[in-house]
Amino acid sequence: MPTAPLPETPVAATGEHSVGFLDIGTNSIRLLLVRFYPNHSFAVLTEHKETVRLGEGEFRKNRLQPEAMRRASLVCEKFAEIARSRGAEQIGRAHV
């Protein structure tokens, strides 16, 4: 599924920058925080995973349930704060 481009963010004078990626699935949400370096190498700073059961009840009613969306929203907020506190200049969705 295509997503909107991330806003342009100035890269530190060193060319190093950190980016957080959210992978939102029907059962769990993952955070991957990566530091990119000027030589095109990278280092994984942290990884987190929480089970939110976003798809709970979705197949019976063909829609996401309010409580499942609330759980997912809270975890996304938490993961965004973790990423920002670790220096992420951008947070986006991972494309699978």
Sequence and secondary structure as in RCSB ss.txt:
>XXXX:A:sequence
MPTAPLPETPVAATGEHSVGFLDIGTNSIRLLLVRFYPNHSFAVLTEHKETVRLGEGEFRKNRLQPEAMRRASLV
CEKFAEIARSRGAEQIGRAHV
>XXXX:A:secstr
            TTS EEEEEEEE SSEEEEEEEEE TTS EEEEEEEEEE  TTTTHHHHTS  HHHHHHHHHH
HHHHHHHHHHTTEEEEEE   
